[in-house]
Amino acid sequence: MKTTAKKIAPEDYILSVLSPEERLEAALKIAGEAFKKTKLKAKDVEKAVKTIRKKAYEKKK
């Protein structure tokens, strides 16, 4: 009997075990680092992060 194993990329596994909130936090940290050396000001990035968090965590009505 031949067994087959599926290769899984580590980043896919890591994302699959995180909760949606933890995934959002990770994405926002990565975005913050990515935009660190741009002309955007930290204040602009923080404002965008707050807006995204507000939309993501806002209770559904």
Secondary structure as GFF3:
##gff-version 3
##sequence-region A 1 61
A	DSSP	alpha_helix	10	17	.	.	.	ID=ss1
A	DSSP	alpha_helix	20	34	.	.	.	ID=ss2
A	DSSP	alpha_helix	42	57	.	.	.	ID=ss3
###
